[in-house]
C-alpha cells in the first residue's frame, strides 16, 4: 500500500471532488482516480467512493478508511520524524504556500540563506492568495503559509511570525489623465475611472475592504487574480487599481505605472505580513530549524 495514495485519499475526502483536488496536486484527475482504484484493490476490492451518484459520497468502507488513514498517516509521519533523528543526511521537504508579497518578495532571501547552510532542505513554494494558502495549511498540503490576512480563519489556530509590513497605494498608467497636473488626486475624480482589483480570497482585497470603506464608491469593473496582470492592465489603459507598496515601487521604477496620492487620505490601508504554521503541529527537524531561524 502506497502511503501517498492514502494522503491523497484524505485530501479527496476534504475537497469532495476529483477535479478540484487534481488542480492542486501535480497529478492528473485520471491518476488520482487510479490511486483510489488501487486502494480499493489493496483492501480486497471494496468500493470506497460511490460512483453511481453525481454527489461525492463515501461508502461505509470509505468512511472507515478515512478515519483509519488519518491515524496511519500520523503514525507514519511521527515514525519518520523519530527515525530522521538518526540520519543527518535525510532530505526533508519544506512546503510553503504563500500569497504574492510574502512568497515572491520577502521569503526568498530567507529561503536562499537557509538552503545555503542546509543542503538537505528541499523547498517547494506555491504562490496562492492568502485564503488558499491557509486552506492548504489546514488540509496538510503545506507545512507553512505566508499571508497578508487571516481572512475568516481563527488566528488562535495558528502560530505566526511577523515578517514585514505592507502599505497600499492607488496606481494608474504613466500617461493617465489623472496625473496631468501631478500625482495628488481628489478621490471624487478617481472614482470616475474604471477600477480593477484582486479576486475574493486575496489578502490585499480583504484588507482594502476592511480599512477603506470608500472602496464601494469605486467603479469596479474587473477582477484579476494576478498582480503582474493587474499592472499590465493598468499600464496600458485608463484603469486604476490598488497595489502593495512593495510591488508599486518596483513597477514604478520600471516605468510601468505611477503611484497616486489621494487628498485627505495619506494612508489608504496597511497590514502586517505573517509566516504561519498550524498550532501544535509537529514539524520535521529542518522544518523546525527554518521556523526557529525565521522567528529569531
BELWO-V307454 format. One record per residue. RES is the residue in one letter. PHI is phi in whole degrees, 0 to 359 (none if undefined). NEAR is the number of other ideal C-beta (glycine too) atoms within 10 Angstrom. Layout:
res: (RES/RES)
phi: (PHI/PHI)
near: (NEAR/NEAR)
//
This chain:
res: (X/X/X/X/X/X/X/X/X/X/X/X/X/X/X/X/X/X/X/X/X/X/X/X/X/X/X/X/X/X/X/X/X/X/X/X/X/X/X/X/X/X/X/X/X/X/X/X/X/X/X/X/X/X/X/X/X/X/X/X/X/X/X/X/X/X/X/X/X/X/X/X/X/X/X/X/X/X/X/X/X/X/X/X/X/X/X/X/X/X/X/X/X/X/X/X/X/X/X/X/X/X/X/X/X/X/X/X/X/X/X/X/X/X/X/X/X/X/X/X/X/X/X/X/X/X/X/X/X/X/X/X/X/X/X/X/X/X/X/X/X/X/X/X/X/X/X/X/X/X/X/X/X/X/X/X/X/X/X/X/X/X/X/X/X/X/X/X/X/X/X/X/X/X/X/X/X/X/X/X/X/X/X/X/X/X/X/X/X/X/X/X/X/X/X/X/X/X/X/X/X/X/X/X/X/X/X/X/X/X/X/X/X/X/X/X/X/X/X/X/X/X/X/X/X/X/X/X/X/X/X/X/X/X/X/X/X/X/X/X/X/X/X/X/X/X/X/X/X/X/X/X/X/X/X/X/X/X/X/X/X/X/X/X/X/X/X/X/X/X/X/X/X/X/X/X/X/X/X/X/X/X/X/X/X/X/X/X/X/X/X/X/X/X/X/X)
phi: (none/271/297/290/296/295/301/291/296/300/298/296/291/274/281/57/196/296/293/293/292/299/294/267/258/279/223/278/296/292/294/297/296/297/297/295/298/292/298/298/293/299/257/85/86/290/259/264/232/286/268/270/243/289/279/289/222/278/282/299/294/295/297/295/295/305/292/288/297/298/291/298/295/298/297/298/295/294/297/297/297/295/292/297/293/267/231/283/253/288/288/230/284/235/259/237/252/219/286/303/293/298/287/255/236/244/291/308/293/289/296/297/295/294/295/293/258/225/293/273/276/248/280/232/246/240/268/223/282/298/298/294/295/292/296/297/294/295/270/81/272/212/275/221/225/248/224/250/195/277/53/264/281/280/302/294/278/231/261/212/238/284/247/169/228/218/241/260/225/285/227/209/292/299/251/291/299/299/252/296/246/114/265/270/238/281/299/294/280/300/286/279/253/295/241/240/218/283/283/298/104/284/295/300/295/300/293/299/297/286/260/229/301/289/302/296/274/290/273/281/237/221/238/225/265/213/295/297/292/295/300/297/298/294/299/243/206/264/292/240/204/243/211/305/300/298/286/302/299/291/292/289/297/277/78/274/217/234/273/245/254/255/304/72/228/298/236/280/192/213/205/278/244/234/251/230/222/292/295/68/282/287/252/291/302/284/300/294/297/294/301/296/293/293/293/277)
near: (11/11/13/10/17/21/20/21/21/17/16/25/19/15/19/13/12/17/9/13/20/19/10/17/16/7/14/11/15/10/12/20/15/13/19/19/14/13/21/18/11/13/14/7/7/15/16/22/21/12/12/6/8/6/6/15/13/18/15/10/15/22/13/14/22/17/10/11/20/15/9/16/17/11/10/13/15/11/10/13/16/9/10/17/9/7/10/8/7/14/11/20/12/23/18/24/27/30/28/24/25/27/21/17/18/18/22/14/9/14/18/10/11/17/15/9/9/17/9/14/20/13/18/12/17/16/17/23/27/31/22/23/29/27/21/21/24/15/14/17/19/26/23/28/30/30/32/26/24/20/18/8/17/7/11/7/14/19/15/17/16/10/19/17/11/21/13/20/23/25/24/24/19/12/11/21/12/20/16/7/8/9/15/10/20/11/15/9/12/21/15/12/17/15/19/19/22/23/13/12/19/26/28/28/21/21/22/21/15/12/14/18/9/12/18/9/12/22/12/12/11/14/13/17/15/14/22/13/12/25/22/15/17/25/20/11/15/14/21/26/24/24/24/24/17/18/22/24/13/14/23/18/8/10/9/18/25/21/16/22/13/19/12/6/14/7/11/20/18/12/22/14/25/22/24/27/19/18/11/7/13/11/18/18/17/20/20/14/17/25/18/11/13/15/12/6)
//
